[in-house]
Amino acid sequence: MKPEAPSLQRIDLRGDRRHPGADLPRPPADTMRRARETVAEVLASVHEHGDRAVAEYTARFDGWDGTEWEVPQAELDAALAGIDPSLREALETAREQVQWFHEQAKPRDWAGTHAGAEMGVRHAPLKRVGVYVPGGRAAYPSTVLMTVVPARVAGVDEVVVATPPGPDGRPNQTILAAAALVGADKVLRIGGAQAVAALAYGTDQVAKVDKVVGPGNAFVAEAKLQVAAQGLVGIDAMAGVTEVMLIADDSADPRLVATSLIAQAEHDPLVTSILVTPSAALADAVVPLVAEEVEGLASRDRLLEALSGQGAIVLVDDLDHAIAVADDFAPEHLEIQTRDARGVADRVRAAGTIFVGVQTPTALGDYCAGPNHTLPTGGTARFTGGLRTDDFMVPINWVEFSDDALTHMAPVVRALGAAEGLPAHVRSVDARLAAMERARDAAAVSARR
């Protein structure tokens, strides 16, 4: 019997370049609408009732009726001591790769002199950061690495991990082990929108943070957007339900294309997986191979739901057309499986991370490639990027004028201050020039005595 094939949409854009990404699938709009409504309720309740509301939502959504959020250090140490040695080695190797990348990406301070004025930028680390680590359908110790490690590279004073508890009140032990390994300062057993609310508003048990980062489901992503809109905390980006797009030509191996399409779809039934290709033959070959690859996997039902809901094969005229589709869709993950993969990748202008060539599947980026796996979703890669070291730092401009530099720029301030109707601006400069003149006169008198 043939394996059950997901009903991948087939979208033919050949000959039509007017709206290259408009017809591509996204998670259903009503899902996001429901998330907005639910999240608004959770945020309001946590804001008003604090830990009591956190406890109520934790019992409702995670099945645990506890009231103590911080995981004791002894429990973190025990989790690290108890993991399989091969897993610990994998985590340590991934940590080194991620740390190296984020050290290279750390912004550099600079200073210079122009028109007599000294100026520059220095970068100050944030004081306290909350990082969200999903722990629902699957546990993601890799997210601990991708959030805590760059925060440490940046020099953040305190890094607080929030992750959902199980019904027994214990978060996933691998997540706890990873948190101990990379030196998280605290781990809170809180998940979902209530975790974001507690970190943003603060409660009796949870200190308010300066920024909340990390991926999550639609509810976590929406909670981050709402607290950021209130001006309470900074966030990294809209890191919601994951998505992958592949650009492939007739040189691509259809089975490897199939494995890339289904790998990300394991995360969630709302995952978007799209192949964009000018090759109808490749499109035809991929469909049965997707069915074969899905069959027998423990995640089969979730994969079929995701691929049937938001899976698609898009036919385009050529690779130029494929790049236009990718730029319009702005995928979180973009794999390039073409003859000149680096050349194609260099022309893409909107993607969270580009995975160049057949030997670079998205799974590497999820775990250990180096670049961060907390990436913009929902098309937001058109205007923002993935989590970076500088997300944990504040760039502070500084400037210092000398007497001569102030004298040189005074006419500019007078002209612009007059044009904008702001005489106090002009006065603040002229008063200093007058003081400088008085000081020079006094010095001259003193010198003649």
Contacts in CASP RR format, 6 or more apart in sequence:
PFRMAT RR
TARGET T0000
AUTHOR 0000-0000-0000
METHOD contacts of the structure
MODEL  1
MKPEAPSLQRIDLRGDRRHPGADLPRPPADTMRRARETVAEVLASVHEHG
DRAVAEYTARFDGWDGTEWEVPQAELDAALAGIDPSLREALETAREQVQW
FHEQAKPRDWAGTHAGAEMGVRHAPLKRVGVYVPGGRAAYPSTVLMTVVP
ARVAGVDEVVVATPPGPDGRPNQTILAAAALVGADKVLRIGGAQAVAALA
YGTDQVAKVDKVVGPGNAFVAEAKLQVAAQGLVGIDAMAGVTEVMLIADD
SADPRLVATSLIAQAEHDPLVTSILVTPSAALADAVVPLVAEEVEGLASR
DRLLEALSGQGAIVLVDDLDHAIAVADDFAPEHLEIQTRDARGVADRVRA
AGTIFVGVQTPTALGDYCAGPNHTLPTGGTARFTGGLRTDDFMVPINWVE
FSDDALTHMAPVVRALGAAEGLPAHVRSVDARLAAMERARDAAAVSARR
2 288 0 8 1.000
2 291 0 8 1.000
3 291 0 8 1.000
3 292 0 8 1.000
3 294 0 8 1.000
3 295 0 8 1.000
4 291 0 8 1.000
4 294 0 8 1.000
4 295 0 8 1.000
4 304 0 8 1.000
5 287 0 8 1.000
5 288 0 8 1.000
5 290 0 8 1.000
5 291 0 8 1.000
6 290 0 8 1.000
6 291 0 8 1.000
6 294 0 8 1.000
6 303 0 8 1.000
6 304 0 8 1.000
6 307 0 8 1.000
6 308 0 8 1.000
6 311 0 8 1.000
7 307 0 8 1.000
7 308 0 8 1.000
7 309 0 8 1.000
8 287 0 8 1.000
8 290 0 8 1.000
8 307 0 8 1.000
8 308 0 8 1.000
8 311 0 8 1.000
8 312 0 8 1.000
8 313 0 8 1.000
9 25 0 8 1.000
9 309 0 8 1.000
9 311 0 8 1.000
9 312 0 8 1.000
9 313 0 8 1.000
10 283 0 8 1.000
10 312 0 8 1.000
10 313 0 8 1.000
10 315 0 8 1.000
11 23 0 8 1.000
11 24 0 8 1.000
11 312 0 8 1.000
11 313 0 8 1.000
11 314 0 8 1.000
11 315 0 8 1.000
12 314 0 8 1.000
12 315 0 8 1.000
13 20 0 8 1.000
13 23 0 8 1.000
13 314 0 8 1.000
13 315 0 8 1.000
13 316 0 8 1.000
13 317 0 8 1.000
13 321 0 8 1.000
13 325 0 8 1.000
14 315 0 8 1.000
14 316 0 8 1.000
14 317 0 8 1.000
14 321 0 8 1.000
15 317 0 8 1.000
17 317 0 8 1.000
17 321 0 8 1.000
17 324 0 8 1.000
19 328 0 8 1.000
20 321 0 8 1.000
20 324 0 8 1.000
20 325 0 8 1.000
20 327 0 8 1.000
20 328 0 8 1.000
20 329 0 8 1.000
21 325 0 8 1.000
21 328 0 8 1.000
21 329 0 8 1.000
22 328 0 8 1.000
24 272 0 8 1.000
24 274 0 8 1.000
24 312 0 8 1.000
24 314 0 8 1.000
24 325 0 8 1.000
24 329 0 8 1.000
25 272 0 8 1.000
25 274 0 8 1.000
25 309 0 8 1.000
25 310 0 8 1.000
25 311 0 8 1.000
25 312 0 8 1.000
26 272 0 8 1.000
26 310 0 8 1.000
26 378 0 8 1.000
27 218 0 8 1.000
27 241 0 8 1.000
27 270 0 8 1.000
27 272 0 8 1.000
27 310 0 8 1.000
28 270 0 8 1.000
31 218 0 8 1.000
31 270 0 8 1.000
32 218 0 8 1.000
32 222 0 8 1.000
35 218 0 8 1.000
35 219 0 8 1.000
35 221 0 8 1.000
35 222 0 8 1.000
36 222 0 8 1.000
36 226 0 8 1.000
38 193 0 8 1.000
38 219 0 8 1.000
39 193 0 8 1.000
39 219 0 8 1.000
39 222 0 8 1.000
39 223 0 8 1.000
39 226 0 8 1.000
40 226 0 8 1.000
42 53 0 8 1.000
42 57 0 8 1.000
42 193 0 8 1.000
42 194 0 8 1.000
42 197 0 8 1.000
42 223 0 8 1.000
43 193 0 8 1.000
43 196 0 8 1.000
43 197 0 8 1.000
43 200 0 8 1.000
43 201 0 8 1.000
43 223 0 8 1.000
43 226 0 8 1.000
43 227 0 8 1.000
45 53 0 8 1.000
45 56 0 8 1.000
45 57 0 8 1.000
46 53 0 8 1.000
46 54 0 8 1.000
46 57 0 8 1.000
46 194 0 8 1.000
46 197 0 8 1.000
46 198 0 8 1.000
46 201 0 8 1.000
46 203 0 8 1.000
47 197 0 8 1.000
47 201 0 8 1.000
50 198 0 8 1.000
50 201 0 8 1.000
50 202 0 8 1.000
50 203 0 8 1.000
50 204 0 8 1.000
51 67 0 8 1.000
51 69 0 8 1.000
51 198 0 8 1.000
51 203 0 8 1.000
51 204 0 8 1.000
51 205 0 8 1.000
51 206 0 8 1.000
53 194 0 8 1.000
53 197 0 8 1.000
54 69 0 8 1.000
54 190 0 8 1.000
54 194 0 8 1.000
54 197 0 8 1.000
54 198 0 8 1.000
54 203 0 8 1.000
54 206 0 8 1.000
55 65 0 8 1.000
55 66 0 8 1.000
55 67 0 8 1.000
57 192 0 8 1.000
57 193 0 8 1.000
57 194 0 8 1.000
58 64 0 8 1.000
58 65 0 8 1.000
58 66 0 8 1.000
58 165 0 8 1.000
58 189 0 8 1.000
58 190 0 8 1.000
58 191 0 8 1.000
58 194 0 8 1.000
59 65 0 8 1.000
59 66 0 8 1.000
61 164 0 8 1.000
61 191 0 8 1.000
61 192 0 8 1.000
61 194 0 8 1.000
62 164 0 8 1.000
62 165 0 8 1.000
62 166 0 8 1.000
62 167 0 8 1.000
62 169 0 8 1.000
62 191 0 8 1.000
63 166 0 8 1.000
63 167 0 8 1.000
64 165 0 8 1.000
64 166 0 8 1.000
64 167 0 8 1.000
64 168 0 8 1.000
64 169 0 8 1.000
64 189 0 8 1.000
66 169 0 8 1.000
68 205 0 8 1.000
69 188 0 8 1.000
69 189 0 8 1.000
69 190 0 8 1.000
69 198 0 8 1.000
69 205 0 8 1.000
69 206 0 8 1.000
70 186 0 8 1.000
70 187 0 8 1.000
70 188 0 8 1.000
70 189 0 8 1.000
70 205 0 8 1.000
71 171 0 8 1.000
71 176 0 8 1.000
71 186 0 8 1.000
71 187 0 8 1.000
71 188 0 8 1.000
71 189 0 8 1.000
75 170 0 8 1.000
75 176 0 8 1.000
76 176 0 8 1.000
76 177 0 8 1.000
76 179 0 8 1.000
76 180 0 8 1.000
76 184 0 8 1.000
76 187 0 8 1.000
77 180 0 8 1.000
79 173 0 8 1.000
79 174 0 8 1.000
79 176 0 8 1.000
79 177 0 8 1.000
79 180 0 8 1.000
80 88 0 8 1.000
80 176 0 8 1.000
80 177 0 8 1.000
80 180 0 8 1.000
80 181 0 8 1.000
82 173 0 8 1.000
82 177 0 8 1.000
83 91 0 8 1.000
83 173 0 8 1.000
83 174 0 8 1.000
83 177 0 8 1.000
87 174 0 8 1.000
87 177 0 8 1.000
88 177 0 8 1.000
88 181 0 8 1.000
90 368 0 8 1.000
91 141 0 8 1.000
91 145 0 8 1.000
91 177 0 8 1.000
91 178 0 8 1.000
91 181 0 8 1.000
92 181 0 8 1.000
93 368 0 8 1.000
94 142 0 8 1.000
94 145 0 8 1.000
94 367 0 8 1.000
94 368 0 8 1.000
95 145 0 8 1.000
95 149 0 8 1.000
95 181 0 8 1.000
95 182 0 8 1.000
97 368 0 8 1.000
97 369 0 8 1.000
97 370 0 8 1.000
98 145 0 8 1.000
98 146 0 8 1.000
98 149 0 8 1.000
98 150 0 8 1.000
98 368 0 8 1.000
98 370 0 8 1.000
98 372 0 8 1.000
99 149 0 8 1.000
99 152 0 8 1.000
99 153 0 8 1.000
100 370 0 8 1.000
101 370 0 8 1.000
101 371 0 8 1.000
101 372 0 8 1.000
102 149 0 8 1.000
102 150 0 8 1.000
102 153 0 8 1.000
102 370 0 8 1.000
102 372 0 8 1.000
102 388 0 8 1.000
102 389 0 8 1.000
103 153 0 8 1.000
103 389 0 8 1.000
105 150 0 8 1.000
105 388 0 8 1.000
105 389 0 8 1.000
105 390 0 8 1.000
106 153 0 8 1.000
106 154 0 8 1.000
106 389 0 8 1.000
106 390 0 8 1.000
107 123 0 8 1.000
107 389 0 8 1.000
107 390 0 8 1.000
107 393 0 8 1.000
107 395 0 8 1.000
109 120 0 8 1.000
109 121 0 8 1.000
109 122 0 8 1.000
109 123 0 8 1.000
110 120 0 8 1.000
110 121 0 8 1.000
111 118 0 8 1.000
111 119 0 8 1.000
111 120 0 8 1.000
112 118 0 8 1.000
112 119 0 8 1.000
112 120 0 8 1.000
113 119 0 8 1.000
115 405 0 8 1.000
115 408 0 8 1.000
115 409 0 8 1.000
116 401 0 8 1.000
116 402 0 8 1.000
116 404 0 8 1.000
116 405 0 8 1.000
116 408 0 8 1.000
117 399 0 8 1.000
117 400 0 8 1.000
117 401 0 8 1.000
117 402 0 8 1.000
117 405 0 8 1.000
117 409 0 8 1.000
118 399 0 8 1.000
118 400 0 8 1.000
118 402 0 8 1.000
119 397 0 8 1.000
119 398 0 8 1.000
119 399 0 8 1.000
119 400 0 8 1.000
120 397 0 8 1.000
120 398 0 8 1.000
120 399 0 8 1.000
121 395 0 8 1.000
121 396 0 8 1.000
121 397 0 8 1.000
121 398 0 8 1.000
122 395 0 8 1.000
122 396 0 8 1.000
122 398 0 8 1.000
123 390 0 8 1.000
123 393 0 8 1.000
123 394 0 8 1.000
123 395 0 8 1.000
123 396 0 8 1.000
124 393 0 8 1.000
124 394 0 8 1.000
124 396 0 8 1.000
125 154 0 8 1.000
125 155 0 8 1.000
125 156 0 8 1.000
125 157 0 8 1.000
125 392 0 8 1.000
125 393 0 8 1.000
125 394 0 8 1.000
126 151 0 8 1.000
126 154 0 8 1.000
126 156 0 8 1.000
126 157 0 8 1.000
126 210 0 8 1.000
126 211 0 8 1.000
126 392 0 8 1.000
126 393 0 8 1.000
126 394 0 8 1.000
127 156 0 8 1.000
127 157 0 8 1.000
127 158 0 8 1.000
127 210 0 8 1.000
128 156 0 8 1.000
128 157 0 8 1.000
128 158 0 8 1.000
128 159 0 8 1.000
128 160 0 8 1.000
128 207 0 8 1.000
128 208 0 8 1.000
128 209 0 8 1.000
128 210 0 8 1.000
129 151 0 8 1.000
129 156 0 8 1.000
129 158 0 8 1.000
129 159 0 8 1.000
129 160 0 8 1.000
129 209 0 8 1.000
129 210 0 8 1.000
129 211 0 8 1.000
129 212 0 8 1.000
129 213 0 8 1.000
129 392 0 8 1.000
130 159 0 8 1.000
130 160 0 8 1.000
130 161 0 8 1.000
130 162 0 8 1.000
130 199 0 8 1.000
130 209 0 8 1.000
130 211 0 8 1.000
130 212 0 8 1.000
130 213 0 8 1.000
131 143 0 8 1.000
131 144 0 8 1.000
131 147 0 8 1.000
131 148 0 8 1.000
131 151 0 8 1.000
131 159 0 8 1.000
131 160 0 8 1.000
131 161 0 8 1.000
131 162 0 8 1.000
131 184 0 8 1.000
131 212 0 8 1.000
131 213 0 8 1.000
131 214 0 8 1.000
132 147 0 8 1.000
132 162 0 8 1.000
132 163 0 8 1.000
132 191 0 8 1.000
132 192 0 8 1.000
132 195 0 8 1.000
132 196 0 8 1.000
132 212 0 8 1.000
132 213 0 8 1.000
132 214 0 8 1.000
132 215 0 8 1.000
132 216 0 8 1.000
132 220 0 8 1.000
132 224 0 8 1.000
133 140 0 8 1.000
133 141 0 8 1.000
133 143 0 8 1.000
133 144 0 8 1.000
133 147 0 8 1.000
133 161 0 8 1.000
133 162 0 8 1.000
133 163 0 8 1.000
133 175 0 8 1.000
133 179 0 8 1.000
133 214 0 8 1.000
134 140 0 8 1.000
134 143 0 8 1.000
134 163 0 8 1.000
134 164 0 8 1.000
134 215 0 8 1.000
134 216 0 8 1.000
134 217 0 8 1.000
134 220 0 8 1.000
135 163 0 8 1.000
135 164 0 8 1.000
135 171 0 8 1.000
135 172 0 8 1.000
135 175 0 8 1.000
135 191 0 8 1.000
136 164 0 8 1.000
137 267 0 8 1.000
137 268 0 8 1.000
137 302 0 8 1.000
138 266 0 8 1.000
138 267 0 8 1.000
139 172 0 8 1.000
139 174 0 8 1.000
139 175 0 8 1.000
140 175 0 8 1.000
140 215 0 8 1.000
141 172 0 8 1.000
141 174 0 8 1.000
141 175 0 8 1.000
141 177 0 8 1.000
141 178 0 8 1.000
142 178 0 8 1.000
142 366 0 8 1.000
142 367 0 8 1.000
142 368 0 8 1.000
142 373 0 8 1.000
143 214 0 8 1.000
143 215 0 8 1.000
143 373 0 8 1.000
143 374 0 8 1.000
144 161 0 8 1.000
144 175 0 8 1.000
144 178 0 8 1.000
144 179 0 8 1.000
144 181 0 8 1.000
144 182 0 8 1.000
144 184 0 8 1.000
145 178 0 8 1.000
145 182 0 8 1.000
146 214 0 8 1.000
146 372 0 8 1.000
146 373 0 8 1.000
146 374 0 8 1.000
146 387 0 8 1.000
147 159 0 8 1.000
147 161 0 8 1.000
147 213 0 8 1.000
147 214 0 8 1.000
147 374 0 8 1.000
147 387 0 8 1.000
148 159 0 8 1.000
148 161 0 8 1.000
148 179 0 8 1.000
148 182 0 8 1.000
148 183 0 8 1.000
148 184 0 8 1.000
149 182 0 8 1.000
150 372 0 8 1.000
150 387 0 8 1.000
150 388 0 8 1.000
150 389 0 8 1.000
150 391 0 8 1.000
150 392 0 8 1.000
151 159 0 8 1.000
151 392 0 8 1.000
152 159 0 8 1.000
152 182 0 8 1.000
152 183 0 8 1.000
153 389 0 8 1.000
153 392 0 8 1.000
154 389 0 8 1.000
154 390 0 8 1.000
154 391 0 8 1.000
154 392 0 8 1.000
154 393 0 8 1.000
155 392 0 8 1.000
155 393 0 8 1.000
156 392 0 8 1.000
158 185 0 8 1.000
158 186 0 8 1.000
158 207 0 8 1.000
159 183 0 8 1.000
159 184 0 8 1.000
159 185 0 8 1.000
159 186 0 8 1.000
160 184 0 8 1.000
160 185 0 8 1.000
160 186 0 8 1.000
160 187 0 8 1.000
160 188 0 8 1.000
160 199 0 8 1.000
160 206 0 8 1.000
160 207 0 8 1.000
160 209 0 8 1.000
161 175 0 8 1.000
161 179 0 8 1.000
161 184 0 8 1.000
161 186 0 8 1.000
161 187 0 8 1.000
161 188 0 8 1.000
162 187 0 8 1.000
162 188 0 8 1.000
162 190 0 8 1.000
162 191 0 8 1.000
162 195 0 8 1.000
162 196 0 8 1.000
162 198 0 8 1.000
162 199 0 8 1.000
163 171 0 8 1.000
163 172 0 8 1.000
163 175 0 8 1.000
163 187 0 8 1.000
163 188 0 8 1.000
163 189 0 8 1.000
163 190 0 8 1.000
163 191 0 8 1.000
163 195 0 8 1.000
164 171 0 8 1.000
164 189 0 8 1.000
164 190 0 8 1.000
164 191 0 8 1.000
164 192 0 8 1.000
164 195 0 8 1.000
165 171 0 8 1.000
165 189 0 8 1.000
165 190 0 8 1.000
165 191 0 8 1.000
166 172 0 8 1.000
169 189 0 8 1.000
170 189 0 8 1.000
171 187 0 8 1.000
171 189 0 8 1.000
176 187 0 8 1.000
179 187 0 8 1.000
188 195 0 8 1.000
188 198 0 8 1.000
188 206 0 8 1.000
190 198 0 8 1.000
190 206 0 8 1.000
191 220 0 8 1.000
192 216 0 8 1.000
192 217 0 8 1.000
192 219 0 8 1.000
192 220 0 8 1.000
192 223 0 8 1.000
193 219 0 8 1.000
193 220 0 8 1.000
193 222 0 8 1.000
193 223 0 8 1.000
195 220 0 8 1.000
196 212 0 8 1.000
196 220 0 8 1.000
196 223 0 8 1.000
196 224 0 8 1.000
196 227 0 8 1.000
197 223 0 8 1.000
197 227 0 8 1.000
198 205 0 8 1.000
198 206 0 8 1.000
199 206 0 8 1.000
199 208 0 8 1.000
199 209 0 8 1.000
199 212 0 8 1.000
199 233 0 8 1.000
200 208 0 8 1.000
200 209 0 8 1.000
200 212 0 8 1.000
200 227 0 8 1.000
200 230 0 8 1.000
200 232 0 8 1.000
200 233 0 8 1.000
201 208 0 8 1.000
201 227 0 8 1.000
201 232 0 8 1.000
202 208 0 8 1.000
208 233 0 8 1.000
209 233 0 8 1.000
210 233 0 8 1.000
210 234 0 8 1.000
211 233 0 8 1.000
211 234 0 8 1.000
211 235 0 8 1.000
211 236 0 8 1.000
211 391 0 8 1.000
211 392 0 8 1.000
212 224 0 8 1.000
212 227 0 8 1.000
212 233 0 8 1.000
212 234 0 8 1.000
212 235 0 8 1.000
212 236 0 8 1.000
213 235 0 8 1.000
213 236 0 8 1.000
213 239 0 8 1.000
213 374 0 8 1.000
213 387 0 8 1.000
213 391 0 8 1.000
213 392 0 8 1.000
214 236 0 8 1.000
214 239 0 8 1.000
214 374 0 8 1.000
214 387 0 8 1.000
215 221 0 8 1.000
215 239 0 8 1.000
215 240 0 8 1.000
215 242 0 8 1.000
215 373 0 8 1.000
215 374 0 8 1.000
215 375 0 8 1.000
216 239 0 8 1.000
216 240 0 8 1.000
216 241 0 8 1.000
217 240 0 8 1.000
217 241 0 8 1.000
217 268 0 8 1.000
218 240 0 8 1.000
218 241 0 8 1.000
218 270 0 8 1.000
220 240 0 8 1.000
221 238 0 8 1.000
221 239 0 8 1.000
221 240 0 8 1.000
221 241 0 8 1.000
221 377 0 8 1.000
224 235 0 8 1.000
224 238 0 8 1.000
224 239 0 8 1.000
225 235 0 8 1.000
225 238 0 8 1.000
227 233 0 8 1.000
227 235 0 8 1.000
228 234 0 8 1.000
228 235 0 8 1.000
236 374 0 8 1.000
236 386 0 8 1.000
236 387 0 8 1.000
236 391 0 8 1.000
237 374 0 8 1.000
237 375 0 8 1.000
237 376 0 8 1.000
237 380 0 8 1.000
237 384 0 8 1.000
237 385 0 8 1.000
237 386 0 8 1.000
237 387 0 8 1.000
238 376 0 8 1.000
238 377 0 8 1.000
238 378 0 8 1.000
238 380 0 8 1.000
239 374 0 8 1.000
239 375 0 8 1.000
239 376 0 8 1.000
239 377 0 8 1.000
239 386 0 8 1.000
239 387 0 8 1.000
240 377 0 8 1.000
240 378 0 8 1.000
241 267 0 8 1.000
241 268 0 8 1.000
241 270 0 8 1.000
241 271 0 8 1.000
241 272 0 8 1.000
241 377 0 8 1.000
242 264 0 8 1.000
242 267 0 8 1.000
242 268 0 8 1.000
242 271 0 8 1.000
242 332 0 8 1.000
242 333 0 8 1.000
242 377 0 8 1.000
243 264 0 8 1.000
243 271 0 8 1.000
243 272 0 8 1.000
243 273 0 8 1.000
243 274 0 8 1.000
243 310 0 8 1.000
243 331 0 8 1.000
243 332 0 8 1.000
243 333 0 8 1.000
243 377 0 8 1.000
243 378 0 8 1.000
244 260 0 8 1.000
244 261 0 8 1.000
244 263 0 8 1.000
244 264 0 8 1.000
244 265 0 8 1.000
244 271 0 8 1.000
244 272 0 8 1.000
244 273 0 8 1.000
244 274 0 8 1.000
244 331 0 8 1.000
244 332 0 8 1.000
244 333 0 8 1.000
244 334 0 8 1.000
244 335 0 8 1.000
244 362 0 8 1.000
245 273 0 8 1.000
245 274 0 8 1.000
245 275 0 8 1.000
245 276 0 8 1.000
245 326 0 8 1.000
245 329 0 8 1.000
245 331 0 8 1.000
245 333 0 8 1.000
245 334 0 8 1.000
245 335 0 8 1.000
245 351 0 8 1.000
246 257 0 8 1.000
246 260 0 8 1.000
246 261 0 8 1.000
246 274 0 8 1.000
246 275 0 8 1.000
246 276 0 8 1.000
246 277 0 8 1.000
246 334 0 8 1.000
246 335 0 8 1.000
246 336 0 8 1.000
246 337 0 8 1.000
247 276 0 8 1.000
247 277 0 8 1.000
247 319 0 8 1.000
247 322 0 8 1.000
247 323 0 8 1.000
247 326 0 8 1.000
247 334 0 8 1.000
247 335 0 8 1.000
247 336 0 8 1.000
247 337 0 8 1.000
247 338 0 8 1.000
247 344 0 8 1.000
248 257 0 8 1.000
248 275 0 8 1.000
248 276 0 8 1.000
248 277 0 8 1.000
248 279 0 8 1.000
248 282 0 8 1.000
248 335 0 8 1.000
248 336 0 8 1.000
248 337 0 8 1.000
248 338 0 8 1.000
249 277 0 8 1.000
249 278 0 8 1.000
249 279 0 8 1.000
249 282 0 8 1.000
249 319 0 8 1.000
249 337 0 8 1.000
249 338 0 8 1.000
249 339 0 8 1.000
250 278 0 8 1.000
250 279 0 8 1.000
250 281 0 8 1.000
250 282 0 8 1.000
251 337 0 8 1.000
251 338 0 8 1.000
251 339 0 8 1.000
252 277 0 8 1.000
252 279 0 8 1.000
252 282 0 8 1.000
252 337 0 8 1.000
252 338 0 8 1.000
252 358 0 8 1.000
253 337 0 8 1.000
253 358 0 8 1.000
254 282 0 8 1.000
254 285 0 8 1.000
254 286 0 8 1.000
254 289 0 8 1.000
255 289 0 8 1.000
255 293 0 8 1.000
256 337 0 8 1.000
256 358 0 8 1.000
256 361 0 8 1.000
257 275 0 8 1.000
257 282 0 8 1.000
257 286 0 8 1.000
257 289 0 8 1.000
257 337 0 8 1.000
258 286 0 8 1.000
258 289 0 8 1.000
258 290 0 8 1.000
258 292 0 8 1.000
258 293 0 8 1.000
259 293 0 8 1.000
259 361 0 8 1.000
260 335 0 8 1.000
260 337 0 8 1.000
260 361 0 8 1.000
260 362 0 8 1.000
261 273 0 8 1.000
261 275 0 8 1.000
261 286 0 8 1.000
261 290 0 8 1.000
261 307 0 8 1.000
261 311 0 8 1.000
262 273 0 8 1.000
262 290 0 8 1.000
262 293 0 8 1.000
262 294 0 8 1.000
262 303 0 8 1.000
262 307 0 8 1.000
263 361 0 8 1.000
263 362 0 8 1.000
263 363 0 8 1.000
264 271 0 8 1.000
264 273 0 8 1.000
264 333 0 8 1.000
264 362 0 8 1.000
265 271 0 8 1.000
265 273 0 8 1.000
265 302 0 8 1.000
265 303 0 8 1.000
265 306 0 8 1.000
265 307 0 8 1.000
265 311 0 8 1.000
266 297 0 8 1.000
266 299 0 8 1.000
266 302 0 8 1.000
266 303 0 8 1.000
268 302 0 8 1.000
268 306 0 8 1.000
269 302 0 8 1.000
269 305 0 8 1.000
269 306 0 8 1.000
269 309 0 8 1.000
270 306 0 8 1.000
270 310 0 8 1.000
271 306 0 8 1.000
271 310 0 8 1.000
272 306 0 8 1.000
272 310 0 8 1.000
272 311 0 8 1.000
272 331 0 8 1.000
273 306 0 8 1.000
273 307 0 8 1.000
273 310 0 8 1.000
273 311 0 8 1.000
273 312 0 8 1.000
274 311 0 8 1.000
274 312 0 8 1.000
274 313 0 8 1.000
274 314 0 8 1.000
274 329 0 8 1.000
274 331 0 8 1.000
275 282 0 8 1.000
275 283 0 8 1.000
275 286 0 8 1.000
275 312 0 8 1.000
275 313 0 8 1.000
275 314 0 8 1.000
276 314 0 8 1.000
276 316 0 8 1.000
276 322 0 8 1.000
276 325 0 8 1.000
276 326 0 8 1.000
277 283 0 8 1.000
277 313 0 8 1.000
277 314 0 8 1.000
277 315 0 8 1.000
277 316 0 8 1.000
277 322 0 8 1.000
278 315 0 8 1.000
278 316 0 8 1.000
278 317 0 8 1.000
278 318 0 8 1.000
278 319 0 8 1.000
278 321 0 8 1.000
278 322 0 8 1.000
280 315 0 8 1.000
283 313 0 8 1.000
283 315 0 8 1.000
286 313 0 8 1.000
287 313 0 8 1.000
290 307 0 8 1.000
294 300 0 8 1.000
294 303 0 8 1.000
294 304 0 8 1.000
294 307 0 8 1.000
297 303 0 8 1.000
314 325 0 8 1.000
316 322 0 8 1.000
316 325 0 8 1.000
319 338 0 8 1.000
319 344 0 8 1.000
323 344 0 8 1.000
323 347 0 8 1.000
323 348 0 8 1.000
326 334 0 8 1.000
326 348 0 8 1.000
326 350 0 8 1.000
326 351 0 8 1.000
327 348 0 8 1.000
327 349 0 8 1.000
327 350 0 8 1.000
327 382 0 8 1.000
328 350 0 8 1.000
329 350 0 8 1.000
329 379 0 8 1.000
330 350 0 8 1.000
330 351 0 8 1.000
330 352 0 8 1.000
330 376 0 8 1.000
330 378 0 8 1.000
330 379 0 8 1.000
330 380 0 8 1.000
330 381 0 8 1.000
330 382 0 8 1.000
331 351 0 8 1.000
331 352 0 8 1.000
331 379 0 8 1.000
331 381 0 8 1.000
332 351 0 8 1.000
332 352 0 8 1.000
332 353 0 8 1.000
332 375 0 8 1.000
332 376 0 8 1.000
332 377 0 8 1.000
332 378 0 8 1.000
332 381 0 8 1.000
333 351 0 8 1.000
333 352 0 8 1.000
333 353 0 8 1.000
333 355 0 8 1.000
333 362 0 8 1.000
333 365 0 8 1.000
333 375 0 8 1.000
334 348 0 8 1.000
334 351 0 8 1.000
334 352 0 8 1.000
334 353 0 8 1.000
334 354 0 8 1.000
334 355 0 8 1.000
335 354 0 8 1.000
335 355 0 8 1.000
335 357 0 8 1.000
335 360 0 8 1.000
335 361 0 8 1.000
335 362 0 8 1.000
336 344 0 8 1.000
336 345 0 8 1.000
336 348 0 8 1.000
336 354 0 8 1.000
336 355 0 8 1.000
336 356 0 8 1.000
336 357 0 8 1.000
337 357 0 8 1.000
337 358 0 8 1.000
338 344 0 8 1.000
338 357 0 8 1.000
341 356 0 8 1.000
341 357 0 8 1.000
341 358 0 8 1.000
342 356 0 8 1.000
342 357 0 8 1.000
345 354 0 8 1.000
345 356 0 8 1.000
348 354 0 8 1.000
350 379 0 8 1.000
350 381 0 8 1.000
350 382 0 8 1.000
351 381 0 8 1.000
352 375 0 8 1.000
352 376 0 8 1.000
352 381 0 8 1.000
352 385 0 8 1.000
352 386 0 8 1.000
353 365 0 8 1.000
353 371 0 8 1.000
353 373 0 8 1.000
353 375 0 8 1.000
353 386 0 8 1.000
355 361 0 8 1.000
355 362 0 8 1.000
355 364 0 8 1.000
355 365 0 8 1.000
360 369 0 8 1.000
365 371 0 8 1.000
365 373 0 8 1.000
366 373 0 8 1.000
367 373 0 8 1.000
372 386 0 8 1.000
372 387 0 8 1.000
372 388 0 8 1.000
374 386 0 8 1.000
374 387 0 8 1.000
375 381 0 8 1.000
375 385 0 8 1.000
375 386 0 8 1.000
375 387 0 8 1.000
376 384 0 8 1.000
376 385 0 8 1.000
376 386 0 8 1.000
401 409 0 8 1.000
403 436 0 8 1.000
406 429 0 8 1.000
406 432 0 8 1.000
406 433 0 8 1.000
406 436 0 8 1.000
407 433 0 8 1.000
407 436 0 8 1.000
409 429 0 8 1.000
410 429 0 8 1.000
410 430 0 8 1.000
410 433 0 8 1.000
413 425 0 8 1.000
413 426 0 8 1.000
413 429 0 8 1.000
414 426 0 8 1.000
414 429 0 8 1.000
414 430 0 8 1.000
416 425 0 8 1.000
417 423 0 8 1.000
417 425 0 8 1.000
417 426 0 8 1.000
418 426 0 8 1.000
END
